[in-house]
Amino acid sequence: MLGSHQRTYDAVFSHPVARNLQWHDVRAMLTALSDITEERADGLKFSRNGQALIVRPPRGKDFSDADELMRIRHFLERSTATPAKGTDDGAHLLVVLDHRQARVFRTELHGSVPQLVAPHDPHGLDRYLHRVGNDSNGQRRPEPRAFYDAIARTLEGAQSILVLGSSTGASSAMDQLMDQLKEHHPGIARNVAGTMVVNEQHMSDDQLLAAARQFYSAGGPHAS
């Protein structure tokens, strides 16, 4: 897409709903993305990947009807080609961790901004993503290498990875993960888009998504 179309696309998926869109921009974006544009008595019909949408042009230049914008958003979501089931190549992943556990989420990107956070564990590694403290129930704490290797296996095939942790420095699980990836999994390390320090222990999925949006919308630098 042209840059102007990308900006319109991102605005359609913005939260809260955009109020400053122009109809000619929305139409141009849909025309650029759709296979067919057809003039109809009840509006314009756009078709894409087997999905269809009829949009009624507004009377003026502004396109600010929230319901219409949601219909367009859902049409774009439904008609976006996705990888075949069972493959995780191209996934955008979010890792949230401390020394006790790692949580791995898949984020769906619309344009450049994540719109969804969902659990991601393609290899069934959940039990390996938790480290048991010596003072909890007498069990021996797993070796850090096994903990970080399990995280790395979960990240295989990702296109982009964002890591959230509660601290930095020698005692930081986030920094230790990055060191392990660079040393033992350099291919995965190259796909880490960046790291952020957050208060992850008390963050809901919505708050995690907001942190990911903040990072991607700001064009966060690739981790070195």
C-alpha positions as CSV (number, residue, x, y, z in Angstrom):
1,M,0.0,0.0,0.0
2,L,1.0,3.6,-0.5
3,G,1.8,5.5,2.7
4,S,-1.5,7.4,2.6
5,H,-3.4,4.1,2.3
6,Q,-1.4,2.7,5.2
7,R,-2.3,5.7,7.4
8,T,-6.0,5.3,6.6
9,Y,-5.8,1.5,7.2
10,D,-4.2,2.1,10.6
11,A,-6.8,4.8,11.5
12,V,-9.6,2.3,10.7
13,F,-8.1,0.0,13.4
14,S,-7.3,2.8,15.9
15,H,-8.8,2.8,19.4
16,P,-10.8,4.9,20.1
17,V,-12.5,5.0,16.7
18,A,-11.0,7.6,14.4
19,R,-13.2,10.7,13.9
20,N,-11.2,12.6,11.3
21,L,-11.3,10.3,8.3
22,Q,-12.2,11.5,4.8
23,W,-14.4,9.5,2.6
24,H,-12.1,9.8,-0.4
25,D,-9.2,8.4,1.7
26,V,-11.3,5.4,2.9
27,R,-12.5,4.7,-0.6
28,A,-8.9,4.9,-2.0
29,M,-7.6,2.5,0.6
30,L,-10.4,0.0,0.0
31,T,-9.9,0.3,-3.7
32,A,-6.2,-0.4,-3.3
33,L,-6.8,-3.5,-1.2
34,S,-9.9,-5.0,-2.9
35,D,-10.1,-7.2,-5.9
36,I,-13.3,-5.7,-7.3
37,T,-15.1,-2.4,-6.9
38,E,-18.6,-2.3,-8.1
39,E,-21.1,0.6,-8.3
40,R,-24.5,-0.4,-6.9
41,A,-27.7,1.3,-6.1
42,D,-27.2,0.7,-2.4
43,G,-23.5,1.8,-2.4
44,L,-20.1,0.6,-3.4
45,K,-19.3,-3.1,-3.3
46,F,-15.7,-4.2,-2.4
47,S,-14.6,-7.8,-2.7
48,R,-11.4,-9.3,-1.3
49,N,-10.3,-12.9,-0.8
50,G,-13.9,-14.2,-1.0
51,Q,-15.3,-11.6,1.3
52,A,-17.6,-8.7,0.3
53,L,-18.5,-5.4,1.8
54,I,-21.0,-2.7,0.7
55,V,-20.3,0.8,1.8
56,R,-22.8,3.7,1.6
57,P,-20.9,6.9,0.8
58,P,-21.6,9.7,3.3
59,R,-23.3,12.9,2.1
60,G,-20.3,15.1,3.0
61,K,-16.5,14.6,2.9
62,D,-16.2,13.3,6.4
63,F,-16.4,9.5,7.1
64,S,-17.0,9.3,10.8
65,D,-19.9,6.8,11.2
66,A,-18.6,4.4,13.9
67,D,-20.8,1.6,12.8
68,E,-19.6,1.9,9.2
69,L,-16.0,2.0,10.4
70,M,-16.5,-1.2,12.4
71,R,-18.0,-2.9,9.3
72,I,-14.9,-1.9,7.3
73,R,-12.6,-3.1,10.1
74,H,-14.3,-6.5,10.3
75,F,-14.3,-6.8,6.5
76,L,-10.5,-6.2,6.4
77,E,-10.0,-8.7,9.3
78,R,-12.1,-11.4,7.6
79,S,-10.5,-10.9,4.2
80,T,-6.8,-10.8,5.3
81,A,-5.0,-13.9,4.1
82,T,-3.5,-15.8,7.0
83,P,-0.9,-18.6,7.2
84,A,-2.1,-22.2,6.9
85,K,-3.3,-23.7,10.2
86,G,-0.4,-25.2,12.2
87,T,2.3,-22.9,11.0
88,D,3.6,-20.0,13.1
89,D,5.9,-18.5,10.5
90,G,5.5,-14.7,10.4
91,A,3.9,-14.5,13.9
92,H,4.3,-11.4,16.0
93,L,5.0,-12.5,19.5
94,L,5.0,-10.8,22.9
95,V,7.1,-12.3,25.8
96,V,6.3,-11.2,29.3
97,L,8.7,-12.6,32.0
98,D,10.4,-12.5,35.3
99,H,12.4,-15.1,37.2
100,R,9.3,-17.0,38.1
101,Q,7.6,-17.5,34.8
102,A,7.4,-16.6,31.1
103,R,4.1,-15.8,29.3
104,V,4.2,-15.9,25.5
105,F,1.4,-14.2,23.5
106,R,0.7,-13.9,19.8
107,T,-0.3,-10.5,18.7
108,E,-2.2,-9.9,15.5
109,L,-0.9,-6.8,13.6
110,H,-3.2,-4.6,11.5
111,G,-0.9,-2.3,9.6
112,S,1.7,-1.6,12.2
113,V,-0.3,-1.7,15.4
114,P,-1.2,-4.9,17.4
115,Q,-5.0,-5.4,17.9
116,L,-5.0,-8.8,19.7
117,V,-3.2,-10.6,22.4
118,A,-3.7,-14.4,22.7
119,P,-1.8,-17.2,24.4
120,H,0.9,-18.8,22.2
121,D,2.3,-22.2,23.1
122,P,2.6,-24.3,19.9
123,H,4.9,-26.9,21.4
124,G,3.0,-27.4,24.7
125,L,5.9,-26.1,26.8
126,D,3.8,-24.4,29.5
127,R,5.3,-26.4,32.3
128,Y,8.8,-25.6,31.2
129,L,8.1,-21.8,31.2
130,H,7.8,-21.8,35.0
131,R,10.7,-21.9,37.4
132,V,10.0,-23.3,40.9
133,G,11.7,-21.5,43.8
134,N,13.5,-23.5,46.5
135,D,11.4,-22.0,49.2
136,S,8.0,-22.8,47.6
137,N,7.5,-26.6,48.0
138,G,10.9,-28.1,48.3
139,Q,11.4,-28.7,44.6
140,R,14.7,-27.9,43.0
141,R,14.8,-24.8,40.9
142,P,15.2,-25.7,37.2
143,E,18.5,-24.7,35.6
144,P,18.2,-21.2,33.9
145,R,19.4,-22.6,30.6
146,A,16.4,-25.0,30.4
147,F,14.1,-22.2,31.3
148,Y,15.4,-19.9,28.5
149,D,15.7,-22.7,26.0
150,A,12.0,-23.5,26.5
151,I,11.2,-19.8,25.8
152,A,13.4,-19.9,22.7
153,R,11.6,-23.0,21.3
154,T,8.3,-21.2,21.7
155,L,9.6,-18.2,19.7
156,E,10.8,-20.3,16.7
157,G,9.4,-19.0,13.4
158,A,8.4,-15.6,14.7
159,Q,8.8,-12.6,12.4
160,S,8.9,-10.1,15.3
161,I,9.3,-10.5,19.0
162,L,8.8,-7.9,21.8
163,V,10.0,-8.7,25.3
164,L,8.6,-7.1,28.4
165,G,10.3,-7.4,31.8
166,S,10.2,-5.8,35.2
167,S,13.9,-4.7,35.4
168,T,17.2,-4.5,33.6
169,G,20.8,-5.4,34.6
170,A,22.5,-8.5,35.9
171,S,19.5,-9.6,37.9
172,S,17.0,-9.1,35.0
173,A,15.3,-12.1,33.5
174,M,14.7,-10.1,30.4
175,D,18.4,-9.3,30.0
176,Q,19.3,-12.9,30.8
177,L,16.9,-14.1,28.1
178,M,18.5,-11.7,25.5
179,D,22.0,-13.0,26.5
180,Q,20.9,-16.6,26.1
181,L,19.2,-15.9,22.7
182,K,22.3,-14.1,21.4
183,E,24.6,-16.8,22.5
184,H,22.6,-20.0,21.7
185,H,19.8,-18.9,19.4
186,P,21.2,-16.0,17.3
187,G,18.5,-16.5,14.6
188,I,15.8,-15.8,17.1
189,A,17.7,-13.0,18.7
190,R,17.8,-11.2,15.4
191,N,14.0,-11.2,15.3
192,V,13.6,-9.4,18.7
193,A,12.2,-6.0,17.8
194,G,13.0,-4.6,21.2
195,T,12.6,-4.8,25.0
196,M,10.5,-2.7,27.5
197,V,10.5,-2.5,31.3
198,V,7.0,-2.7,32.7
199,N,5.3,-3.7,35.9
200,E,4.3,-7.0,34.4
201,Q,3.1,-8.8,37.5
202,H,0.0,-6.6,37.7
203,M,-0.8,-6.1,34.0
204,S,-3.9,-7.5,32.3
205,D,-4.0,-8.7,28.7
206,D,-5.5,-5.4,27.7
207,Q,-2.6,-3.5,29.4
208,L,0.0,-5.8,27.8
209,L,-1.6,-5.0,24.4
210,A,-1.5,-1.3,25.2
211,A,2.2,-1.6,25.9
212,A,2.8,-3.4,22.6
213,R,0.8,-0.8,20.7
214,Q,2.9,2.0,22.3
215,F,6.1,0.2,21.2
216,Y,5.1,-0.5,17.7
217,S,3.3,2.8,17.0
218,A,6.5,4.6,18.2
219,G,8.6,2.5,15.8
220,G,10.6,1.0,18.5
221,P,14.3,0.3,17.7
222,H,15.5,-3.2,16.9
223,A,17.4,-4.7,19.9
224,S,21.1,-4.6,19.3
